Amino acid sequence: MRASSLLAGGVALAAALPLAPALQAQRRADSDRVRYGIAIGDVPRVKGLRLNYRDRNLERVDGVNVTVWTPYDESFGGTVKGVALGLPVTGAGEIEGLALGVLGVGAERSIEGLGVGGLGLGAGGSLRGIMVGGLGVGTGGSLRGLTIGGLGVGAGDRAEGITLGGLGVGVGDGARGVTLGGLGVGGGGELWGVQAALLGVGGGGDLTGLTIAGIGAGGGGRIKGITIAGVGAGGGGPVAGLTIAGVGIGAGDRMRGVQVAGVGIGSGGELEGLSVAGIGVGAPRIRGGAVALAVGGVDVTGVVIAPAFFRIVNEGTLHGGSLSAFNYIKGTQRGLTIGIVNYAHTLDGVQLGLVNYVRDNPASRRLLPIVNWGNGR
């Protein structure tokens, strides 16, 4: 067995001997392709310091790459690992480490690490780390980390982390984290975390977390959390949590939680919780409490305070109580109404007021002062 092992080893050695010169030649070729130390000009591969006016043949730099201008349009494919320095502009296919341009920095695919562009910084793919652009930061892909644009920040995909735009922030997908835009924040998808802008915040998807807008906040999907808007807030889907608006709040679907609006609150579905508005509150279904000058619904369960007018329409039902000058229930009242005038089609409860009318009561109790009552049908 020992003899066979020695024989096999000898065969392998004999086979490898002719390859040795070729391997040595390949190492010499690789060594010739990589310049070590300081390289001046358009040297493709450098480990050390590379100085060039404008890159056309850049493949890879491990160290520091210094340029005066961005690569030629067809030559953004190289990689810089270390420092990419633009005096005033630089760029590459990928940059990992420090990317610094007196005027700007650009990458065809991605920048990862710390990127600073005096005017702007951008990438066709993704930006990861801390990115700062004097005027703006933009990427066709995603943002992750801390991103600051003097005027604006834009991403074709999602932003994650802290994103700050002097005038605005726009993301094609959505944002997660803290997103602040001087005038506006907008996303095609979900905005999750903290979103704030002087004018408006809007997402094509959900708004989740803390949303603050000087004028309006809106989401194509759900709104969940705390939403504060100077004028209005609304969602295409359900609204849940605490929502405060100077003028109005609206949702195409359900609202749950506490809603407070200076003028009106309306839902195409259901209001569940406490809804308080200066003028009006309305929804097909109301569950909980509603307080406004006028309140209207189809199916209301809970307590309503409407100094001017409360109305149930479409043969709906009140389950609970209402305090209003005029309680106008074109359906069934189950509970208590207190007002100047109380009207109901069917009564299973009590009316207290100056004028109390129940359409389906016996003739002797159809119209009564002070109090009227009924046991339904």
QUIMOTA-V443287 format. One record per backbone hydrogen bond with DSSP energy under -1.0 kcal/mol. NH is the residue of the N-H (numbers start at 1). CO is the residue of the C=O. If there is no record, write none. Layout:
nh = {NH,NH}
co = {CO,CO}
This chain:
nh = {5,6,7,8,9,10,11,12,13,14,15,16,17,19,23,24,25,26,27,28,29,30,31,32,33,34,35,37,39,41,43,46,47,48,49,50,51,52,59,60,61,62,63,64,65,66,67,68,69,72,75,79,80,81,82,83,84,85,86,87,89,90,92,93,94,95,96,97,98,99,100,101,102,103,104,105,106,107,108,109,110,111,112,113,114,115,116,117,118,119,120,121,122,123,124,126,127,128,129,130,131,132,133,134,135,136,137,138,139,140,141,143,144,145,146,147,148,149,150,151,152,153,154,155,156,157,159,160,161,162,163,164,165,166,167,168,169,170,171,172,173,175,176,177,178,179,180,181,182,183,184,185,186,187,188,189,191,192,193,194,195,196,197,198,199,200,201,202,203,204,205,207,208,209,210,211,212,213,214,215,216,217,218,219,220,221,223,224,225,226,227,228,229,230,231,232,233,234,235,236,237,239,240,241,242,243,244,245,246,247,248,249,250,251,252,255,256,257,258,259,260,261,262,263,264,265,266,267,268,269,271,272,273,274,275,276,277,278,279,280,281,282,283,285,286,287,288,289,290,291,292,294,295,296,297,298,299,300,301,302,303,304,305,306,308,309,310,311,312,313,315,317,318,319,320,321,322,323,324,327,328,329,330,331,332,333,334,336,337,338,339,340,341,342,343,344,345,346,348,350,351,352,353,355,356,357,358,359,360,361,365,368,370,371,372,374,376}
co = {1,2,3,4,5,6,7,8,9,10,11,12,13,16,19,20,21,22,23,24,25,26,27,28,29,30,45,47,49,51,41,60,35,62,37,64,39,66,44,44,79,46,81,48,83,50,85,53,53,55,72,59,94,61,96,63,98,65,100,67,68,104,106,78,78,110,80,112,82,114,84,116,86,88,88,120,90,122,92,93,93,126,95,128,97,130,99,132,101,103,103,136,105,138,107,109,142,111,144,113,146,115,148,117,119,119,152,121,154,123,125,158,127,160,129,162,131,164,133,135,135,168,137,170,139,141,174,143,176,145,178,147,180,149,151,151,184,153,186,155,157,190,159,192,161,194,163,196,165,167,167,200,169,202,171,173,206,175,208,177,210,179,212,182,183,183,216,185,218,187,189,222,191,224,193,226,195,228,197,199,199,232,201,234,203,205,238,207,240,209,242,211,244,213,215,215,248,217,250,219,221,254,223,256,225,258,227,260,229,231,231,264,233,266,235,270,239,272,241,274,243,276,245,247,247,280,249,282,251,253,285,255,287,257,289,259,291,261,263,263,294,265,296,269,299,271,301,273,303,275,305,279,309,281,311,284,284,317,286,319,288,321,290,323,293,293,326,295,328,297,330,298,332,300,334,302,336,304,338,341,310,343,312,329,316,346,318,320,350,322,352,325,325,355,327,357,329,331,333,335,372,337,370,340,368,342,366,344,345,358,362,356,353,369,351,349,347}
